[in-house]
Amino acid sequence: MTYSCALYEDPAATIEEAQRAKRLAVIRFPGGHLPSLAALASAMAGRSRLVVEEVENVGPHYARTLRAWRERLAAHRDEARTLGFDDHLLRAWEYYFSYCEAGFAARYLGDLQLVLMRPGEEG
């Protein structure tokens, strides 16, 4: 997962968004970090000879997947309870699915597939 370059690079404009993302990360991805594509490329440039050759953002497709998961969870909520999942956990998952669905749909979040190459080498 990646964070939008515009939001990632402008801390003053994203304090509230960053705080929301941090709360989500602590809940679902302890110790995680959502970089931007620019941050990834910069880190690679500073530590390797790799460059980004191709990028595909499958995030908009992932928004539909998250919506389907959220709808299935809602449709099977009673079943989930019988398996031992309490309402607090079910609400946390509903929040996670909803937040990420909106983030991917609005393109604040991305799910990037990258092809990396070293300059001068053929792929």
C-alpha positions as CSV (number, residue, x, y, z in Angstrom):
1,M,0.0,0.0,0.0
2,T,1.1,3.5,-0.7
3,Y,0.0,7.0,0.3
4,S,-0.8,9.7,-2.2
5,C,2.4,11.6,-3.2
6,A,0.6,15.0,-2.7
7,L,-0.6,14.1,0.8
8,Y,2.6,12.3,1.8
9,E,4.9,15.2,0.7
10,D,2.8,18.1,2.3
11,P,2.8,17.4,6.1
12,A,1.0,20.7,6.9
13,A,-2.0,19.8,4.7
14,T,-2.2,16.2,6.0
15,I,-1.9,16.3,9.8
16,E,-5.4,15.1,10.3
17,E,-5.1,12.5,7.5
18,A,-1.8,11.3,8.9
19,Q,-3.3,11.0,12.4
20,R,-6.2,8.9,11.0
21,A,-3.8,6.8,9.0
22,K,-1.5,6.3,12.0
23,R,-4.5,5.1,14.1
24,L,-5.5,2.7,11.4
25,A,-1.9,1.5,11.0
26,V,-1.5,0.8,14.7
27,I,-4.7,-1.2,14.7
28,R,-4.2,-3.2,11.5
29,F,-0.5,-2.9,10.7
30,P,1.6,-2.4,13.8
31,G,4.9,-0.9,12.9
32,G,3.7,-0.3,9.4
33,H,4.4,2.7,7.2
34,L,2.6,3.9,4.0
35,P,5.2,5.5,1.8
36,S,4.4,7.4,-1.4
37,L,5.7,6.4,-4.8
38,A,8.1,9.4,-4.7
39,A,9.4,8.3,-1.3
40,L,10.0,4.8,-2.6
41,A,11.8,6.1,-5.7
42,S,13.9,8.4,-3.6
43,A,14.9,5.7,-1.1
44,M,15.9,3.4,-4.0
45,A,17.9,6.2,-5.7
46,G,19.8,6.8,-2.5
47,R,20.6,3.2,-1.7
48,S,20.6,1.3,-5.0
49,R,20.8,1.6,-8.8
50,L,17.2,0.5,-9.2
51,V,14.8,2.7,-11.0
52,V,11.0,2.4,-11.5
53,E,10.4,1.1,-15.0
54,E,6.7,0.6,-14.8
55,V,3.9,1.3,-12.4
56,E,0.4,-0.1,-12.2
57,N,-2.0,1.1,-9.5
58,V,-4.5,-1.6,-8.8
59,G,-6.0,0.4,-5.9
60,P,-9.2,1.3,-7.6
61,H,-9.9,-2.4,-8.2
62,Y,-9.0,-3.1,-4.6
63,A,-11.7,-0.6,-3.5
64,R,-14.3,-2.9,-5.1
65,T,-12.8,-5.9,-3.3
66,L,-12.9,-4.2,0.1
67,R,-16.6,-3.2,-0.5
68,A,-17.4,-6.8,-1.3
69,W,-15.6,-8.0,1.8
70,R,-17.5,-5.4,3.9
71,E,-20.8,-6.4,2.5
72,R,-20.1,-10.1,3.0
73,L,-19.1,-9.5,6.6
74,A,-22.4,-7.5,7.2
75,A,-24.4,-10.3,5.6
76,H,-22.7,-12.9,7.8
77,R,-22.4,-10.9,11.1
78,D,-24.4,-13.4,13.1
79,E,-22.3,-16.3,11.8
80,A,-19.2,-14.5,12.7
81,R,-20.5,-14.0,16.3
82,T,-21.1,-17.7,16.6
83,L,-17.4,-18.2,15.7
84,G,-16.4,-16.1,18.7
85,F,-15.9,-12.7,17.0
86,D,-17.4,-9.9,19.2
87,D,-19.1,-6.7,18.1
88,H,-16.0,-4.6,18.9
89,L,-13.8,-6.7,16.5
90,L,-16.6,-6.8,13.8
91,R,-16.9,-3.0,14.0
92,A,-13.1,-2.6,13.7
93,W,-13.1,-4.7,10.6
94,E,-16.1,-2.7,9.1
95,Y,-14.2,0.5,9.8
96,Y,-11.0,-0.8,8.2
97,F,-12.8,-2.0,5.1
98,S,-14.8,1.3,4.8
99,Y,-11.8,3.5,5.4
100,C,-9.6,1.7,3.0
101,E,-12.3,1.4,0.4
102,A,-12.8,5.2,0.4
103,G,-9.1,5.8,0.4
104,F,-8.5,3.6,-2.6
105,A,-11.6,5.0,-4.5
106,A,-10.4,8.6,-3.8
107,R,-6.8,7.6,-4.7
108,Y,-5.5,8.7,-1.4
109,L,-4.3,5.2,-1.0
110,G,-2.7,3.1,-3.7
111,D,-1.8,-0.5,-4.3
112,L,1.1,-0.3,-6.7
113,Q,2.7,-3.1,-8.7
114,L,6.2,-1.9,-9.6
115,V,8.7,-3.2,-12.2
116,L,12.2,-2.2,-11.1
117,M,15.3,-2.2,-13.2
118,R,18.9,-1.3,-13.1
119,P,19.9,1.3,-15.8
120,G,21.7,-0.3,-18.7
121,E,20.2,-3.8,-18.1
122,E,17.5,-5.3,-20.3
123,G,14.2,-6.6,-18.9
